């Protein structure tokens, strides 16, 4: 799987406060959500009539490829001073991995500058792009975020009101989105009506901060206020939080992404009132209840599975241990575009601790199986290290269908659980036993009713219509 994106937006009540460094450090806390590119856009009212690093509209903007520290080398961050701004770390879902697709995406028209950063996926983006091209729009990227930008421009020219504009755009687009939008010196933040993507708001001294995860608040010392409501637009007028609920939200059921809790979010985040670490502990307890194993040690596939392994250990009384040592200077294996590179990345990323594996009966806890190739490589590594038995416990039900909302999974043909029974997967992976958490137990572990979760990848019950012309086999290639 490819990861999702992370967004940050900061509004200062005091024009003398520079928000750029806080955006930068907030993005650092969200680096796990995107490692392809990073960018920051700020607005500085002092720059409006100056020929500075920004433009005549007071906008400062910089993007770069790679990690945040690669994208912002030297004194670049000091050139982005401003009293309001947005930031983004990216992993591609719609759009290739190239500089032109980095965010925030910036454009100008009339006397306005617009910068937009987006987490999610607009699944009718293909049709919308064709419509905009027919209207004479010229695109510089192949991201759905640029489509959003042009839609906002088009609707704003009609309405001259940003709230009405965002209402109109919400009725046009289909899919998932959390957005931070900079229009000249005004910051708007939007969560989609189904609340698929996380978004929260906090406060520190004279600033308001919005971000994908609460860990972004922790690093800069901001106090969490609350999560965004489904379909909520938050904007700042008279230095106060102003809220507008998109009318579409009343007719849309909540569909929080369950993968945030299973895999994507940092364990020290709290999303929609649920602590991610506690959810993963619950998953480990549930796995032991259904699959009690007589073993010597419980081990995680680091890092996202560590809390679930601790939960299994606590519930079972079997000691917790480490058998795989992670090279933390290698990114997640979905970074690699080819299968051969992904297999090599597993060996670069995980090294067996032979002294802890040899002759042992092991409960190995992992968060999910998608293609199965990473799991197969890990099992081979552990077997070669001398493990006597391997019992693989999975903290997500079998993934049987693609995600269309910003989690770039494989096509259905490549999903191992879509084409094999659990027993067949067990044989393919070469484990002594294989246990998947059930859908009901996962829902109970999260603590949010099933009807308020997006479970499309595990039950094919998608929360929105899927466009008939959407070809998932080519949808996520980059």
GIRADA-V961611 format. One line per field, one symbol per residue. ss: DSSP state (H for helix, E for strand, L for the rest). psi: psi as a letter, one per 40 degrees, with the letter a starting at -180 (. if undefined). burial: I if it has 24 or more other C-alpha atoms within 12 Angstrom, else O. A space follows every 50 residues. Layout:
ss=???
psi=???
burial=???
This chain:
ss=LELLLEEEEEEELLLLLLLHHHHHHHHHHLHHHLLLEEEEEEELHHHLLL LLLLLLLLEEEEEEELLHHHHLLLLHHHHHLLLEEEEEEELLLLLLLLHH HLLLEEEEELLEEEEEEEEEEELLHHHHHHHHHHLLLLLLLLLHHHHHHH HHHHHHHHHLLHHHHHHHHHHHLLEEEEEEEEELLEEEEEELLLLLLLLE EEEELLEEEEELLLHHHHHHLLEEEEELLLLEEEEEELLEEEEEELHHHH HLLLLEELHHHHHHLLLLLEELLEEHHHHHHHHHHHHHHHLLLLLLEEEE LLLLLHHHHHHHHHHHLLLEELLEEELLLLLLHHHLLLHHHHHHHHHHHE EELHHHHLLLEEEEEELLLLLLHHHHHHHHHHHHLLLLEEEEEELLLLLL LLLLLLLELLLHHHLHHHHLLHHHHHHHHLLLEEEELLHHHHHHHHLLLH HHEELHHHHLLLLLLLLLLLLHHHHLLL
psi=iiiaihiihhhheheehhedddddddddeedeehediiihhihhdeedfi gadaaeeehhhhiiiaiddddgibeddeefiieiiiihhhhhchiigidd eiiihhiiibeihhhhhhhahhefddddddddddeehhieifiedddddd dddddddddehdddddddddedihaihhihhhhbehhhhhhidefdhihi iiihbfihhiidiedddddefihhdiiiihfhhhihhffihhihhhdddd ehiighhdedddddiideihhfehhdddddddddddddddghhhidihii hideedddddddddddehihihehhhheehiieedhdidddddddddddh higddedheihhhhhidihcdeddddddddddddeehdihhhhhehihhe iihefehgiiiddehdeeeiiddddddddfidihhhiiddddddddehid eeihfdeeeegieiihhdehhddedei.
burial=IIIIIIIIIIIIIOOOIIIIIIIIIIIIIIIIIIIIIIIIIIIIIIIOOO OOIIIIIIIIIIIIIIIIIOIIOOOIIOIIIIIIIIIIIIIIIIIIIIII IIIIIIIOOOOIIIIIIIIIIIIIIIOIIOOIOOOOOOIOIIIIIIIIII IIIIIIOOOOOIIOIIIIIIOIIIIIIIIIIIIIIIIIIIIIIIIIIIII IIIIOOIIIIIIIIIIIIIIOIOIOIIIIIIIIIIIOOOOIOOIIIOIIO OIIIIIIIIIIIIIIIIIIIIIIIIIIIIIIIIIIIIIOOIIIOIIIIII IIIIIIIIIIIIIIIIOIIIIIIIIIOOOOIIIIIIOOOOOIIIIIIIII IIOOOIIOOIIIIIIIIIIIIIIIIIIIIIIIIOIOIIIIIIIIIIIIII IIIIIIIIIIIIOIIIIIOOOIOOIIOIIIIIIIIIIIIIIIIIIIIIOI OIIIIIIIIOOIIIOOOOOOOIOOIIOI
